[in-house]
Amino acid sequence: TDEIMQQEIRPLVAVDIIEQLHRQFAILSGGRGKDGAPIITFPEFAGFSDIPDEDFLNVVTYLTSIPSLEAASIGFIIIIDRRRDKWSAVKASLTRIAGAFPGNLQLVFVLRPSRFIQRTIADIGIKLYRDDFKMKVPIIMLNSVSDLHGYIDKSQLTRELGGTLEYGHSQWIHHRTAIENFAMTVKTTAQMLQTFGTDLAETELPNDVQCTEELLSAHTDHHSKLKDELKLAVKQGATLLTCIREPVTRSANSKLSPDELENVATVERLLAQLDETEKAFDQFWTKHHLKLEQCLQLRHFEHDFREVKLALDNLMEAQAGFADIGDSVTRVEHLLREQKQLEEKGQEPLEKAQSLALHGEQLIQNNHYAVDSIRPKCVELRRICDDFTNETKKKYDILGKSLELHKQLDKASQWCEAGIYLLASQAVDKCQSQEGAETALVEIEKFLVTAKEHQLSNPKEFYNQFDMILTPEIKANAQRILQKLEDVQEMFDKRQVSLKKLAAKQTRPVQPVAPHPESSPKRASPKITRPAGEQVYSSGIKVYWQQGCLQVGSYRFLRLHGNLRPSGQMPNPSLHIINELIETERVYVEELQSIIEGYASEMDNPNLVHLIPSALQNKKEILFGNLPEIYEFHNRHEIENCIENPELLARCFLKRKEDLQIYEKYCQNKPRSEALWRQCGDSIFFQECQRKLDHKLSLDAYLLKPVQRITKYQLLLKEMLKCSKNSEGTAELEEALATMLDIIKSVNDSMHQIAITGYEGDVSELGKLLMQGSFNVWTDHKKGHNKVKDLARFKPMQRHLFLYTKMLLFCKKREENTDGHEKTASYSFKNSLKMSTVGITENVKGDNKKFEIWYNGREEVYIIQASSVELKNTWISEIRKVLTGQLEACR
C-alpha cells in the first residue's frame, strides 16, 4: 500500500487519448459564459451511445482539466446539440453526462430535435425523466440556436452554433499536444539539471593533476550539452508561443479566446520556469566550475611544491654534508670553492621556490578555498630558502674563520721553521769570537722583530677568537704549533744568553733560581643535610618544618608564624595548597615580567632593530597578545591576603570572575602567535634575548604559561575542595571551581570559534556562544521541483554545530597536519539558521539520540544525531532556553 501511495499520479495528456479526441464527440471550443464559465460542447454525433464509457470519461476528464482552477470553480456550461437526432439520443446523452461528468456543472443547454414529433416527445420526456438524470443544475431545452444566443453571446459560440468564434479541432489538438510536450521537456530538462547538479555536489575532488583535468573536462562537456538542451527547449517554447499567437499576428482584428490566452500564459509560465531553472543551474555551475579550476590550481601547486621541496631537501642535504671545516689552507680553499658551486647550483631551485611561494600568495589573495593548505606550504618554502641562505652565510663565516686560523697556524709554523733554520745556519766556530757572537746576536734580534707578524696571538685570546671552529684535531694541531713556538722561543733565548756571554769582555756567571710556589689548601665542602620532617603532598609541593617555620620548596613563608603547630604536627593540607598557589603565583608574575622586559620591550630597542626579522616587524601585539594586561592583573598580589584566611580564597576567585576573561582573549590570539613564532623563532634576536635573560627555555615555552596557569587554578581549587569537604566555605569553593570550569569551557569554545572559515558575517554579532560540538546530520527539505537542490542523503553529513543566542551555524570540520606540527582543526561554514525563526522536535521516532531543528514552517528540516542521549538532552535544554528567552522578550 505504501508503494502504491508513493507512486506518482500522472494526469492525462492529449497524446494518451489522441484517437478519442479526434472523434470530436466533445469539444472545449474556448468560449465562456457571461460569468466566465467554460463551455463544453457535445456536437451531433451519430454513434454517441456507442462510445465506450472509459473513452467518454477520459475525454470529459481531460477537457475539464484544461481550464484554470479559477474558471473551473465557476462551473461548466454544457451545450448538447441534438437537433438532427431523436429524443432517445437526448435522453442517452443526458444520462451519460449526469453519471460521468467529473467537473462542477452550472447549466445544461439542450438543442432538442427539430422534427415535430421528436420535439414533442422531448418536451414530454424531459418533464417525466428530469429527476432521473440526477442533475442538480437546470436543464434548459432550446428550440433553436437563436434561443441559445439569449443565454450565451455569439462571440463565445462556434459557427456551428451560430456564433463567430473561430475554432479548428485539429489545430486545437495540435496546440494541446505541443504545450504538453513542451511541459514534459521543461520537466525533463529540470530533472537533468538537478541530477547533474547533485552529481557535481557529491563529486569528490581528485588528488592529482591528471584526474582533476579529466574531471574538469568531463563536467565542462556535460555542462555544454545541457546548455544546448536548454537552448533547444527555449526555442521550442518560443516557437509554440508564436504558433498560438499566430491569429493575432496575422490579423489585428482577431482576438484569442480565453482558453488560448490560458495556453499563452501556460507557455510563458513554462518558459519562465525554464529561465529560473537555468539561472539557478548557471549560478551553481559557476561556483562548481570555480572550485574545479581552483582544485586544478591547487593540484598544480601541490605537484610543483613536491618537486621544488624535493630539490630543496636535496640542496639542504648536500649543504648539511659540508660539515668539514678543513684541516689546512688548501683544504679550506677547496671547501670554499665547493660551497660556492653549491650556492650557484641552488639558485635555480631557490628562485623556483620563491616564485612558487609568490604564486601561492596570489592564490590566497584570489580567495582560493584551500587557503589553510596553501599558506603553510608558502611558509615552508620561504623558511627553507631562508634556512639555506642563513646556513650558507654561516658556512662562509666558519670557513672564513677556518681559513684565517690555518693561515695563522701556517705562518707560525713557517716562522718556527725559519727560526730553526737560522739557528742551525749559525756556525759554531764563527760565534766563538766577540765579533762573530755580536753578528749572530744581530741576526737573531732582527729575526725576532718579525715574531709579532708571524706568531700566533696570546693562546687564551686565540682560543676565544676561534672557539666556534676548534675541533679536537684543530685544537691539538694548534697546541702542537703553540708548543713549537714556545720551544723555538726558548731556543732563541738560550742562544742569546750564550752569544751574549761570548760577546762580553767580562762575564759573570748568573745562577737563575726558580721560585717554589706554595700550594693552597683545599676547602672542605659542607655536607648537605636533609631537613627534618620533610613531606611531599599530592599537590606536588615539598613541605617541611625547620627552625619553627613552615618551608615550601626552598622559600620561607614567615607570615605563617601565626598558624604554626606544635613540633611534630603537620599543618592543614589546605594551607599547603594556598602556599603552593601563592608561591607559584609569585614565580608566574616574575616570569611574565621577564618576558615583557626581556623580549617585548627589546623589540623597541633601536640597537636590536637590525636583528628583528622583517616578518616580525610591527607584529609585537600578535606575538605577545594581551600578555601585558595579564601581567598587570596578576601583579596586584591579592591572593597573598588569603594566607591568613584560607576561606577567602574562593571569594577572591569569585570577585575576579569577570577579570579572568582576559585569558579567553589571550587564547584566541594563541594560534596567530604560534604561527608567527614558527616563522621567526629561529632568529638571532630571540637567541640574543634568551642569552641575556639566561633562560634555559626559549620564548615559546614561556608564552604557554598563561594557558597552563588557567588550568592550574582549576586543579588547585579541586584540591582545596577535597580538603574542605563539609566545612565552612565549601559552597563558595564549589562556586569558584564552577566559575573556573566555565571560563575554561568558554576559552575552549572560543578556540573552536576562531577556527571558523567561510562565514561572511561578523561572528561577534551572533550573541554569546552557548554550545559547540560534532553531530551526524540529515536533511529533509521541501522545495520546488524545478530548482536545483540537494537530494535527500542516505548517509549522514558530518557537521560541527555552533549554537549562539541569535544563530545556529552548520560547519564541516577539517583536520590536517601543518608543517610537521600537531593536527589543527578548522570549520568550513556551510549553513546558518536564525534562532528567531526555528522550531525544534525533541524526539525522533526510532532513535532516542536524534532530534529535529526545522525552519520556516518545516520548509527546511535538519535531523541531528548526538553521540549520546545525555549530549542530546543538554543541547535540547540550551536550545529550549534560547527559544523561551525569545518568547519572553516578545511578550
Secondary structure, DSSP 8 states (H G I E B T S, - for coil): -HHHHHS------GGGGHHHHHH-SSEEEEEE-TT--EEEEE---TTGGGS-HHHHHHHHHHHHHSS-HHHHHH-EEEEEE-TTS-HHHHHHHHHHHHHH--S-EEEEEEE--SSHHHHHHHHHHHHHHGGGG--SS-EEEESSHHHHHTTS-GGGSBGGGT--B---HHHHHHHHHHHHHHHHHHHHHHHHHHHHHHHHHH----SSHHHHHHHHHHHHHHHHHHHHHHHHHHHHHHHHHHHHTHHHHH-TT----HHHHHHHHHHHHHHHHHHHHHHHHHHHHHHHHHHHHHHHHHHHHHHHHHHHHHHHHHHHHHHHT-----SSHHHHHHHHHHHHHHHHHHHHHHHHHHHHHHHHHHHHHTT-TTHHHHHHHHHHHHHHHHHHHHHHHHHHHHHHHHHHHHHHHHHHHHHHHHHHHHHHHS-TTTTSSHHHHHHHHHHHHHHHHTHHHHS---HHHHHHHTGGG--HHHHHHHHHHHHHHHHHHHHHHHHHHHHHHHH-SS-------------------------TT-EE-TTS-EEEEETTEEEETTEE-GGGGGG---TT----HHHHHHHHHHHHHHHHHHHHHHHIIIIIGGGG-TTTGGGS-GGGTT-HHHHHTTHHHHHHHHTT-GGGGGGT-TTHHHHHHHHTTTGGGHHHHHHHHHHHHHHHHHHHTTSHHHHHHHHHHT-SS-HHHHHTHHHHHHHHHHHHHHHHHHHTTTSTTHHHHHHHHHHHHHHHHHHHHHHHHTTEES--S-GGGG--EEEEEEEEEEE-----TTS------SS-EEEEEEEESSEEEEEEEEEEE-TTS-EEEEEEEEEEEEGGGEEEE--BTTBTTEEEEEETTTTEEEEEE-SSHHHHHHHHHHHHHHHHHHHHHH-
